[in-house]
Amino acid sequence: MKKQPLRTTIGAIAWMLASSIVIAPTPGAAAPSYSGTITGSFDSPVLSGYFLQPGTRLRVSQDNTSTTLGSGIGTSSVAWGDSGGTLPPSTLTFTGNSFSNAASGQVFPLGTLTYFNGPNSPSSLIFGVTMHLSAGDGIMPFTGPVAIVSTQNGTIDRVADADLLFFSNFEVPSTLVAFEGTAVTAVIFGRIVGESQLEIASIALAEGQADHGCVDEGPLVDSTLPCASACGDSCAAITLALAGPLCGSEQLPVVLNRRIGRARHLLWQVSGTGSERKAKRSVTLVMKQLQRSASIARGAAKKGLISAACAEAIGRAVGNAQSQAEPWLSTRAR
């Protein structure tokens, strides 16, 4: 089974921790909160670009502007590529989530992207689309490009034949990778900030998807094989254990925010490492920060600074993360 890239997982954990941090409102002013349903669509297909040669991963230019390509343009599910064989064409689908009482600046899961890597000949390719995500009336939607990088199949290795989606306008630029002949699903996390603007914070694999693809953070690198990993499914599980708002719209004490911030800093420091030994050291430190955060939360609840339910939610999330981390941390680093 292919492993989840550490830098992806670490970035996602950091954003999950950030979901518990709510910016304090101006004294005397009511903190804004939002409820609704996220909807999405794709349009403006890019019909010229490049694909990757099998094996060498060299770029080959292709111009398909004289051909009408793609279906579902303007909807939440677009398709392109060759059809009529045993596999359907490549497809990208967004499925939105409902949300309730999301505070300004609070990170929450917007929905999922499912990317199926189907058969694509050069003349059937599109090279990008524009993605639109809306949170409802009164909230400015997110709009950003999605670059599509296809690999012509060498029929030897489904990872080497993987196709890529690159999201340059996410706060953390990221690449979603789908192995050949499979569909991979990832969760998009975002928040509503400033003058009611929806923005994307990060993207992470959904549960059970590490054998279908990966998410890689940072600038697009298509000259090397994707999905190099030091942490694997364990870090993906830790991410999911911490997913979502931990305390709803409750404001956390400064000391607790600071502790979570330290954990985030540790995660970002090691986000680019390929060393499993270094990864384990850093994740161990992160878990210690989180355990201390749970202790601080219990103390804050006793003092009436946060609700007992909030402290329990933080403790439960940290406990779930710990249960996912321990089996991996207990193995010998290679």
NORWOSUL-V97279 format. One record per run of one state. SS is the DSSP state (H for helix, E for strand, - for the rest). FROM is the first residue (numbers start at 0). LEN is the number of residues. If there is no record, write none. Layout:
# NORWOSUL-V97279
SS/FROM/LEN  SS/FROM/LEN
This chain:
# NORWOSUL-V97279
-/0/5  H/5/13  -/18/14  E/32/5  -/37/1  E/38/8  -/46/1  E/47/5  -/52/6  E/58/5  -/63/7  E/70/1  -/71/5  E/76/4  -/80/9  E/89/7  -/96/1  E/97/6  -/103/4  E/107/9  -/116/5  H/121/3  -/124/3  E/127/7  -/134/5  E/139/1  -/140/1  E/141/8  -/149/1  E/150/1  -/151/11  E/162/5  -/167/6  E/173/5  -/178/4  E/182/11  -/193/3  E/196/9  -/205/7  E/212/5  -/217/15  H/232/9  -/241/12  H/253/16  -/269/6  H/275/27  -/302/5  H/307/22  -/329/5
